[in-house]
Amino acid sequence: MSDQHPFISAHEIGWEVMAHGVKRQVLGHGSDLMVVRVEFEKDAIGSIHQHPHRQATFVALGRFFVTVGDEQRELSAGDTFYAESDQPHGVRALERGTLIDVFTPIRQEFLSPVA
């Protein structure tokens, strides 16, 4: 059971700067599902990384060069990608853009700065 209210106003939630030109905002979560918005400036990089969480990502704005495992593709607004548990993945923003990440289970470490 989550202690989070069922309705989230994004303007009431702070941002965390992740790297040069990259910031994230945890929009909502329960015990096993989390939604995170990540904004990128042009040419900003989400380095190749992996984690035990499964991740589905929706490109809300912009164009990205995306790597998932051994595959690479350019994605634009409306496209998605999926990274299985422990599968290496990363992005490079070809223009200013926004990704909506959904994780299961939740990324507990994303809550640490707020807790």
N, C-alpha and C positions, 0 to 999 in steps of 0.2 A: 504494500500500500504506500502510495506517495503522499508526502505532506505538501505537495505543490497544488496550487489552485488550478481548477480545470481550464481557466481562461488566462491567456498570457498577452500582455500588451508589450510589444517589442520595445517601445520607447521607454519603458520602465526598467529594462534590463541593460546592464552594463556590457561593455565590450572588453575583450582581452586581446592585447596585441601579441601575435604569435611570432612574427618575423617581419622583416622589412616589407611593407606593403600588404601584410596579411593580418586580419583580425577576425575573431570569432565571438559569437553570441549564443549561449545556450538558451534556446527558446522554451524548451519544455522537456520533462522526463518523468517517467514512472520508475518502477523497480527494475524493469527489463527493456525499456525502450527510451531513446533520447533523440531529440531533434536539435540540430545545431546549424546556425547560419554562419557562413564563412565568406568574407568579402576580400577580394584581391584587387590590387592596383595592376595596371598593365605591366607585364613581365615579372610579376611576383611569382614565387615558387612555393609550392607545397611539396617539400622534399619527399623522396621515396622513403616510405616507412611501412611498418606492418604492426599489427596488434591482434589480440585474440578475439576482438569484436568483429562481427559481420557488419558491413557498411554498404548502404545503398545511397547514392548521391544523385540529386537532381540539379541540373544546370539551370538556374533561375534567370541568369543574365550573363551575357558575354560569350566569349569563346575560349576554350581551354584545350591544351595538348595534354592528354591523359595517358598515363601508363598504368596498366593493371597486369601484374605478372609479366609475361613476355610479350604482351600485346600493347600497341600504342594506337591512339586514334585522336583526331580532332573532334571535339564535341561543342555544340552551341546550345543556346537557350532552348529548353524543351527536351534535351537529351538526358540520358542517365548512364551511370555505370555502377557496377556492383563489385565489391571486393570481399572474397570469402575470408574466413578466419585465418590470420597469419599470412595472408597473401600480400606481397609487396605492391604498393601503389603510390602514385603521386601525380601532381598537376603543375602545369605552367600556364599562367594567364596570358593569352594572346592579346587580350584587351581587358579593360576593367570589367570585373564580373563578380557574380555571387553564386555560391554553391549551397545547397541545403543537404546536409548530411543527416542520415538516420542510422543510429547504431543500436545493436542488440548484442549482448546486454549493454547497459549504460556505461559510458566512459567515466567511471568514478573519479579519475584524476582531473577531469574537467570541472568537477564541483569543488575540489579542494580550495582554490583561491577564494571562493564565495563562502564556503562553510565556516 
